[in-house]
């Protein structure tokens, strides 16, 4: 094993189950709030579920895979780098897209949405890179 693989400290694989449970609970809370089974303020529900989904995506990213080797670590690093570049490009380009489409230069996208889209891009890149091993 190389030093890079040994330096990468990831959570045990069981944290993926915790993350998926958190995502399912968030979806359940949103569904119950929309159906008016839970009488909660919708703004509070959306903020709490966004935070819960963000935390669960982070748990998914920093948890070990079933097979964790040097190639997996390299793929993980490439996906991190590409998702960071994606986030920077979206931050720079989004106001211009809003200006040309909506006529408003100010982007309404918050930091939570940006991070969630970066995580989604990360998972997309992981899928593509693992498929092309």
Backbone bond lengths (Angstrom), bond angles and torsions (degrees), N, CA, C in turn:
res aa  C-N    CA-C-N  psi(-1)  N-CA   C-N-CA  omega(-1)  CA-C   N-CA-C  phi
1 X - - - 1.445 - - 1.519 110.05 -
2 X 1.316 115.16 141.34 1.453 118.89 178.65 1.522 110.29 -84.10
3 X 1.315 115.58 167.94 1.463 120.41 179.16 1.512 112.59 -64.49
4 X 1.332 116.86 -33.65 1.458 119.75 -178.71 1.519 111.02 -63.95
5 X 1.312 116.71 -40.10 1.455 119.39 -179.84 1.526 111.12 -69.43
6 X 1.320 117.16 -36.59 1.455 120.39 -180.00 1.525 111.36 -72.36
7 X 1.334 117.72 -29.59 1.461 120.86 -179.71 1.517 112.42 -75.38
8 X 1.305 117.63 -21.96 1.453 121.47 -178.07 1.522 109.20 -77.05
9 X 1.312 115.87 108.90 1.464 120.90 -178.87 1.529 108.80 -100.79
10 X 1.301 115.22 112.90 1.457 121.38 -178.77 1.517 109.82 -115.15
11 X 1.315 115.71 157.75 1.456 121.02 176.99 1.529 109.53 -73.96
12 X 1.328 116.79 155.71 1.471 119.15 176.67 1.528 111.38 -61.50
13 X 1.304 115.07 160.29 1.464 122.58 -174.45 1.531 113.14 -62.78
14 X 1.321 117.93 -25.50 1.472 120.56 -177.95 1.532 112.46 -65.98
15 X 1.325 117.79 -16.62 1.458 120.41 177.73 1.525 111.74 -69.97
16 X 1.329 117.77 -20.25 1.466 120.32 175.40 1.532 110.07 -65.53
17 X 1.332 116.70 -38.40 1.468 119.85 177.64 1.526 110.33 -64.92
18 X 1.322 116.66 -39.93 1.469 120.85 177.52 1.520 109.87 -62.51
19 X 1.336 117.07 -42.29 1.462 121.37 -179.08 1.529 111.19 -64.20
20 X 1.333 117.30 -44.21 1.464 119.94 178.90 1.529 111.21 -65.44
21 X 1.323 117.02 -35.51 1.465 120.79 176.47 1.526 110.30 -64.19
22 X 1.334 116.74 -41.10 1.466 120.37 178.39 1.528 111.16 -63.53
23 X 1.322 117.55 -39.42 1.467 120.84 178.69 1.526 110.25 -65.63
24 X 1.334 116.71 -43.30 1.467 119.99 179.00 1.524 111.77 -64.48
25 X 1.323 117.39 -40.49 1.469 120.55 177.89 1.528 111.09 -65.28
26 X 1.315 116.75 -38.25 1.468 120.06 177.32 1.529 110.59 -63.19
27 X 1.323 116.30 -44.04 1.463 120.35 178.43 1.529 110.72 -63.72
28 X 1.318 116.45 -38.33 1.462 120.65 178.64 1.526 111.25 -65.09
29 X 1.318 117.42 -43.11 1.468 121.19 179.72 1.529 110.37 -64.20
30 X 1.326 117.12 -42.07 1.470 120.01 178.26 1.522 110.26 -63.45
31 X 1.326 116.74 -44.95 1.470 120.75 -179.82 1.522 111.29 -61.90
32 X 1.328 116.71 -45.41 1.466 120.03 -179.79 1.519 111.64 -67.02
33 X 1.318 117.74 -31.71 1.463 120.37 177.54 1.520 111.28 -72.15
34 X 1.323 117.05 -38.53 1.471 120.33 178.87 1.529 110.46 -66.92
35 X 1.326 116.48 -38.22 1.470 121.08 179.69 1.527 112.59 -79.55
36 X 1.335 117.15 2.65 1.468 124.19 179.94 1.516 113.44 61.96
37 X 1.329 117.66 25.58 1.462 121.11 173.03 1.520 108.49 -76.75
38 X 1.329 116.22 -41.41 1.464 122.10 172.98 1.522 108.07 -99.32
39 X 1.300 116.32 122.81 1.463 120.01 179.65 1.521 109.44 -92.78
40 X 1.329 115.00 79.40 1.456 121.30 178.83 1.517 109.20 -121.46
41 X 1.318 115.55 157.38 1.453 120.47 176.19 1.528 108.58 -66.55
42 X 1.321 117.29 126.56 1.459 122.15 -174.71 1.524 111.97 -62.43
43 X 1.316 117.71 -33.91 1.459 120.63 179.67 1.530 110.94 -66.26
44 X 1.315 116.55 -39.62 1.469 120.76 177.75 1.523 110.37 -67.86
45 X 1.325 116.52 -41.51 1.465 120.93 179.25 1.523 110.28 -61.95
46 X 1.329 117.35 -45.36 1.463 120.34 -179.26 1.523 111.83 -65.16
47 X 1.320 117.36 -41.29 1.462 120.33 178.54 1.522 111.12 -64.66
48 X 1.324 116.48 -44.05 1.463 120.08 -179.32 1.529 111.44 -67.19
49 X 1.321 117.46 -40.63 1.461 118.91 -179.45 1.525 112.03 -71.76
50 X 1.325 117.52 -34.85 1.469 119.53 174.96 1.529 109.92 -61.18
51 X 1.315 116.41 -43.79 1.464 120.19 179.49 1.523 111.33 -65.52
52 X 1.324 116.70 -40.08 1.456 121.04 179.08 1.532 111.14 -66.26
53 X 1.318 116.88 -42.14 1.464 120.67 178.05 1.519 110.44 -65.81
54 X 1.321 116.73 -40.05 1.464 120.55 177.94 1.528 111.15 -62.72
55 X 1.325 116.77 -43.66 1.474 120.32 178.23 1.523 110.88 -65.64
56 X 1.324 117.88 -38.64 1.467 119.84 -179.93 1.528 111.37 -69.52
57 X 1.321 117.66 -36.68 1.467 119.86 175.77 1.525 110.88 -64.98
58 X 1.322 116.45 -38.48 1.460 119.90 176.10 1.521 110.71 -62.95
59 X 1.321 117.80 -41.79 1.466 120.91 176.65 1.525 111.42 -61.59
60 X 1.324 116.62 -39.97 1.467 119.71 178.20 1.529 111.62 -63.74
61 X 1.317 116.16 -38.17 1.465 120.33 -177.74 1.520 111.88 -70.43
62 X 1.323 117.14 -39.99 1.472 119.25 -174.49 1.519 113.47 -96.88
63 X 1.331 117.24 13.60 1.461 120.61 174.40 1.522 109.72 -96.74
64 X 1.319 114.75 150.86 1.463 120.16 -179.28 1.516 111.09 -68.73
65 X 1.326 114.82 152.26 1.454 121.28 171.84 1.525 108.74 -86.67
66 X 1.323 115.99 173.70 1.456 120.27 178.22 1.522 110.14 -61.83
67 X 1.334 115.96 -43.61 1.460 121.67 176.29 1.517 106.98 -115.05
68 X 1.309 116.63 113.55 1.457 121.84 -177.86 1.523 108.51 -117.59
69 X 1.322 116.46 104.27 1.455 121.41 179.93 1.526 109.53 -132.26
70 X 1.338 116.15 -169.59 1.458 120.37 -177.40 1.526 111.53 -65.03
71 X 1.323 116.97 -37.96 1.459 120.42 179.34 1.528 110.87 -65.57
72 X 1.315 116.65 -41.03 1.460 120.58 177.77 1.519 110.69 -63.66
73 X 1.325 117.03 -40.55 1.463 120.52 177.32 1.523 111.28 -63.02
74 X 1.311 116.24 -40.19 1.472 120.54 178.92 1.524 110.84 -66.48
75 X 1.337 116.50 -42.12 1.463 120.86 176.97 1.528 110.13 -62.41
76 X 1.330 116.31 -42.54 1.463 121.30 178.91 1.535 110.72 -60.27
77 X 1.325 116.94 -42.68 1.462 121.39 179.29 1.522 111.26 -64.87
78 X 1.329 117.32 -42.90 1.466 120.72 178.08 1.530 110.95 -62.64
79 X 1.321 116.82 -40.17 1.462 120.65 179.56 1.529 110.86 -67.54
80 X 1.341 117.44 -39.86 1.467 120.83 176.10 1.521 110.59 -60.16
81 X 1.328 115.98 -47.64 1.462 120.12 -178.41 1.523 111.21 -62.67
82 X 1.318 116.90 -44.40 1.465 119.25 -178.80 1.525 111.88 -67.94
83 X 1.327 118.12 -35.08 1.465 119.32 178.03 1.530 111.20 -71.05
84 X 1.322 117.59 -32.21 1.462 120.29 175.45 1.529 110.15 -66.00
85 X 1.324 116.60 -45.67 1.467 120.82 178.06 1.533 109.69 -62.02
86 X 1.324 116.95 -41.44 1.462 121.31 176.94 1.530 110.62 -58.07
87 X 1.330 117.31 -45.25 1.464 121.09 179.55 1.521 112.49 -62.26
88 X 1.321 116.82 -41.55 1.467 120.53 179.23 1.526 110.26 -66.39
89 X 1.320 116.92 -44.16 1.468 120.48 -179.29 1.531 110.20 -64.15
90 X 1.310 117.52 -43.26 1.467 120.65 178.63 1.529 110.33 -62.00
91 X 1.328 117.47 -40.88 1.458 121.10 179.55 1.526 111.37 -63.17
92 X 1.317 116.83 -37.02 1.464 120.77 -179.43 1.522 111.52 -78.66
93 X 1.320 118.09 -41.03 1.459 122.46 -171.55 1.531 112.97 -85.54
94 X 1.319 118.73 -29.79 1.472 121.92 -174.26 1.532 113.69 -56.15
95 X 1.337 120.26 -43.28 1.477 117.90 178.60 1.530 113.06 -61.56
96 X 1.333 117.35 -36.08 1.463 120.11 179.25 1.526 110.93 -69.58
97 X 1.320 117.08 -39.23 1.469 120.46 177.33 1.530 109.56 -64.13
98 X 1.334 116.73 -43.15 1.466 119.94 176.81 1.521 111.47 -60.68
99 X 1.320 116.43 -38.85 1.464 119.94 -179.28 1.527 111.43 -64.54
100 X 1.336 116.34 -44.46 1.458 119.20 -177.22 1.524 112.74 -75.33
101 X 1.318 118.38 -30.09 1.461 121.05 -178.18 1.529 111.41 -90.79
102 X 1.337 116.44 -49.77 1.463 120.42 -174.71 1.530 113.44 -99.78
103 X 1.322 117.21 -15.15 1.455 119.92 -177.58 1.512 113.19 82.09
104 X 1.334 117.36 7.41 1.462 122.25 -179.57 1.517 108.21 -120.67
105 X 1.334 117.21 125.37 1.460 121.04 -175.40 1.529 112.55 -78.27
106 X 1.311 118.00 -21.68 1.462 121.61 -176.90 1.516 109.29 -81.92
107 X 1.333 115.86 128.79 1.457 121.45 179.78 1.525 109.97 -83.62
108 X 1.306 116.86 136.76 1.460 121.82 179.18 1.527 112.02 -91.24
109 X 1.320 117.07 0.07 1.453 121.34 -177.20 1.529 109.75 -78.07
110 X 1.322 116.70 127.39 1.454 121.29 -179.56 1.519 111.79 -89.08
111 X 1.306 114.77 176.15 1.465 120.44 -178.26 1.526 111.33 -66.49
112 X 1.321 117.46 -33.88 1.468 120.17 179.45 1.523 110.74 -64.20
113 X 1.314 116.44 -43.97 1.457 120.12 179.01 1.524 111.14 -65.05
114 X 1.343 116.29 -38.09 1.462 120.00 177.53 1.520 110.78 -62.81
115 X 1.327 117.15 -45.49 1.463 120.13 -179.96 1.526 111.89 -65.38
116 X 1.315 116.84 -40.40 1.463 119.59 178.53 1.529 110.25 -64.55
117 X 1.339 117.72 -40.41 1.467 119.18 177.87 1.526 111.20 -67.58
118 X 1.326 117.61 -33.57 1.469 120.22 175.73 1.526 110.82 -66.12
119 X 1.327 117.11 -40.51 1.462 120.25 177.04 1.531 110.60 -64.46
120 X 1.321 116.95 -41.76 1.470 119.72 178.14 1.522 110.83 -62.63
121 X 1.341 116.61 -40.79 1.462 120.11 176.94 1.523 110.21 -64.73
122 X 1.341 117.11 -37.65 1.467 121.37 176.83 1.525 110.40 -59.26
123 X 1.335 117.37 -47.30 1.466 120.42 -179.41 1.523 111.37 -65.94
124 X 1.326 117.08 -35.72 1.462 121.18 175.73 1.527 109.97 -62.93
125 X 1.324 117.41 -45.04 1.465 121.24 -179.85 1.529 110.86 -66.52
126 X 1.323 118.23 -40.61 1.466 121.56 176.89 1.533 109.31 -58.46
127 X 1.327 116.05 -45.18 1.469 120.45 179.99 1.526 110.78 -60.75
128 X 1.332 116.28 -48.01 1.469 120.54 -178.50 1.525 110.71 -64.00
129 X 1.340 117.51 -46.34 1.474 120.75 -176.82 1.521 111.88 -67.83
130 X 1.332 117.89 -37.53 1.464 119.70 177.60 1.520 111.98 -70.58
131 X 1.317 115.76 -33.24 1.464 119.74 179.52 1.536 110.08 -68.02
132 X 1.331 117.23 -33.47 1.465 122.01 -177.97 1.513 113.10 -95.36
133 X 1.308 118.11 21.98 1.475 121.04 179.82 1.454 109.96 -49.28
